[in-house]
Amino acid sequence: MLLAWKSMGGVKLWIALVVVLVGIGGRWAGAQAQVHHVVGGDRGWDLSSDLASWSSARIFAVGDKIWFTYSAAQDKIVEVKSKEEYEACDVSNPIRMYTNGLDSISLEEEGIRYFASVKPENCKNGLKLHVDVQPQAQANQDPHHTVLVASETESSALAVADGPTSPASAHVHGLSHALFLGLLVCYLGL
């Protein structure tokens, strides 16, 4: 009977160790995950959006994605190559043009990228965005860089949502760790 008890205690200890390691591994994987930024938030790519304010509250990092949502019948988006073209709203020689109404753009390397409405008058009225892409390690240190982790099957549904940016999200994160530890202690019978 004593041998069975020691064996059962050993099994509980191994299960607890595996659960802790999986929890730590999941947290590390989450820190390396990409962030999905929906340009303009709820309003999307629209003249009523304050894109300058929206972008100033975010950190864009290598591996993140930006999503443009707009009416393809009303507008298109171009990426221009220089700050001069961006500031002058010169969209005559774009690097790329986006026309789908829901465009996902991967931020694969550091540097500044410039996006503008294909309509120069819209661009001059503020419908333009510059994105300063930071190294991943630097962005992970910023509390405003919110991670959105999605599995392959969930990515299309979750990709259009911004992560929580309020201080309440840190509170919920702390509660999840407390709940996890509480359940672990209950399971072990400590």
Secondary structure per residue as TSV (DSSP state, phi and psi in degrees):
chain	resnum	aa	ss	phi	psi
A	1	M	-	360.0	-41.4
A	2	L	H	-62.5	-40.0
A	3	L	H	-62.9	-41.5
A	4	A	H	-63.2	-40.0
A	5	W	H	-65.3	-44.7
A	6	K	H	-62.4	-40.2
A	7	S	H	-64.2	-42.5
A	8	M	H	-65.0	-40.8
A	9	G	H	-64.4	-38.6
A	10	G	H	-65.3	-38.4
A	11	V	H	-64.7	-44.3
A	12	K	H	-61.1	-41.7
A	13	L	H	-63.2	-43.6
A	14	W	H	-63.9	-42.1
A	15	I	H	-62.3	-44.2
A	16	A	H	-61.3	-42.9
A	17	L	H	-62.6	-43.8
A	18	V	H	-62.7	-43.6
A	19	V	H	-61.6	-44.1
A	20	V	H	-63.4	-46.0
A	21	L	H	-63.5	-39.8
A	22	V	H	-64.2	-41.6
A	23	G	H	-61.7	-44.3
A	24	I	H	-66.8	-42.3
A	25	G	H	-62.8	-40.4
A	26	G	H	-64.4	-37.4
A	27	R	H	-66.2	-41.9
A	28	W	H	-65.4	-42.3
A	29	A	H	-63.2	-38.1
A	30	G	H	-64.1	-34.1
A	31	A	H	-67.7	-24.5
A	32	Q	T	-96.0	-1.1
A	33	A	S	-73.8	159.4
A	34	Q	-	-81.5	154.7
A	35	V	-	-108.3	138.5
A	36	H	E	-104.5	117.6
A	37	H	E	-105.8	119.3
A	38	V	E	-89.7	109.9
A	39	V	T	-59.2	124.0
A	40	G	T	84.5	0.5
A	41	G	G	64.1	-135.0
A	42	D	G	-62.4	-31.6
A	43	R	G	-82.4	-19.5
A	44	G	-	69.3	-155.8
A	45	W	S	-82.6	92.8
A	46	D	S	-150.3	150.7
A	47	L	T	-59.5	-27.6
A	48	S	T	-76.2	-11.3
A	49	S	S	-80.0	142.1
A	50	D	-	-97.5	82.5
A	51	L	H	-64.0	-31.9
A	52	A	H	-64.1	-46.0
A	53	S	H	-67.1	-42.6
A	54	W	H	-57.6	-48.1
A	55	S	H	-73.6	-28.7
A	56	S	H	-68.8	-19.1
A	57	A	T	-91.1	8.7
A	58	R	-	-127.9	153.9
A	59	I	-	-111.2	125.8
A	60	F	E	-103.0	131.1
A	61	A	E	-127.7	158.3
A	62	V	T	-55.5	130.9
A	63	G	T	99.7	-17.3
A	64	D	-	-73.9	169.7
A	65	K	E	-128.8	144.2
A	66	I	E	-112.2	142.2
A	67	W	E	-119.3	126.7
A	68	F	E	-101.6	125.7
A	69	T	E	-119.7	125.8
A	70	Y	-	-163.4	168.5
A	71	S	-	-83.6	113.1
A	72	A	T	-63.7	-25.3
A	73	A	T	-74.2	-25.2
A	74	Q	T	-97.2	-28.4
A	75	D	-	-156.4	166.8
A	76	K	-	-139.1	163.8
A	77	I	E	-122.0	139.3
A	78	V	E	-120.9	151.5
A	79	E	E	-106.7	126.0
A	80	V	E	-106.4	161.3
A	81	K	S	-91.2	-19.4
A	82	S	-	-131.1	159.3
A	83	K	H	-63.2	-36.6
A	84	E	H	-62.6	-46.6
A	85	E	H	-62.1	-41.6
A	86	Y	H	-61.9	-51.1
A	87	E	H	-65.9	-35.1
A	88	A	H	-84.9	-3.5
A	89	C	T	55.5	39.2
A	90	D	-	-88.2	99.4
A	91	V	-	-104.7	19.2
A	92	S	S	-74.8	-19.5
A	93	N	S	-134.4	66.5
A	94	P	-	-74.1	154.9
A	95	I	S	-74.9	-45.5
A	96	R	E	-142.9	157.0
A	97	M	E	-127.8	137.2
A	98	Y	E	-114.5	129.9
A	99	T	-	-134.3	1.6
A	100	N	S	-80.3	-24.3
A	101	G	S	94.8	-19.9
A	102	L	E	-144.1	96.1
A	103	D	E	-116.4	130.7
A	104	S	E	-105.8	128.7
A	105	I	E	-124.5	121.0
A	106	S	E	-80.7	135.1
A	107	L	-	-96.9	94.7
A	108	E	-	-96.0	-13.4
A	109	E	S	-148.7	158.6
A	110	E	S	-66.0	154.0
A	111	G	E	130.0	177.9
A	112	I	E	-100.5	134.3
A	113	R	E	-120.3	144.7
A	114	Y	E	-121.1	127.5
A	115	F	E	-125.6	144.5
A	116	A	E	-150.4	157.7
A	117	S	E	-64.8	144.4
A	118	V	S	-67.1	-20.0
A	119	K	S	-90.6	111.4
A	120	P	H	-54.2	-35.0
A	121	E	H	-66.9	-36.8
A	122	N	H	-66.9	-41.5
A	123	C	H	-59.5	-46.9
A	124	K	H	-65.1	-23.3
A	125	N	T	-91.3	13.1
A	126	G	T	105.6	2.7
A	127	L	-	-87.7	71.1
A	128	K	E	-155.1	158.2
A	129	L	E	-148.9	131.3
A	130	H	E	-112.0	138.8
A	131	V	E	-121.0	117.6
A	132	D	E	-96.3	103.0
A	133	V	E	-84.6	120.1
A	134	Q	E	-96.2	162.1
A	135	P	-	-62.8	150.2
A	136	Q	H	-58.8	-43.8
A	137	A	H	-60.9	-39.8
A	138	Q	H	-66.8	-41.1
A	139	A	H	-67.1	-35.7
A	140	N	H	-64.8	-21.9
A	141	Q	T	-82.9	-12.4
A	142	D	-	-90.2	128.0
A	143	P	T	-68.5	-15.6
A	144	H	T	-88.9	-5.0
A	145	H	-	-87.8	95.4
A	146	T	-	-90.3	130.6
A	147	V	-	-92.4	133.2
A	148	L	-	-118.8	113.6
A	149	V	-	-103.4	130.3
A	150	A	-	-138.9	143.2
A	151	S	-	-76.2	170.1
A	152	E	T	-56.7	-40.9
A	153	T	T	-76.0	-24.1
A	154	E	T	-92.8	-12.5
A	155	S	H	-58.8	-38.5
A	156	S	H	-68.7	-32.8
A	157	A	H	-78.5	-34.4
A	158	L	H	-92.5	-17.4
A	159	A	T	-64.8	-23.3
A	160	V	T	-91.7	8.2
A	161	A	-	-108.7	133.2
A	162	D	-	-76.1	147.8
A	163	G	-	-75.2	168.0
A	164	P	-	-65.6	141.0
A	165	T	-	-122.6	3.0
A	166	S	S	-88.0	161.7
A	167	P	H	-60.9	-21.8
A	168	A	H	-62.2	-29.2
A	169	S	H	-65.2	-34.9
A	170	A	H	-66.9	-37.1
A	171	H	H	-64.0	-44.9
A	172	V	H	-63.5	-40.7
A	173	H	H	-60.3	-44.5
A	174	G	H	-64.4	-38.7
A	175	L	H	-64.9	-36.2
A	176	S	H	-64.8	-36.8
A	177	H	H	-67.8	-41.2
A	178	A	H	-63.9	-42.0
A	179	L	H	-62.6	-44.0
A	180	F	H	-59.3	-48.3
A	181	L	H	-65.9	-38.2
A	182	G	H	-62.3	-43.9
A	183	L	H	-64.3	-38.1
A	184	L	H	-63.8	-44.9
A	185	V	H	-63.3	-42.2
A	186	C	H	-62.2	-41.5
A	187	Y	H	-64.3	-42.3
A	188	L	H	-75.5	-16.4
A	189	G	T	72.6	30.4
A	190	L	-	-82.8	360.0
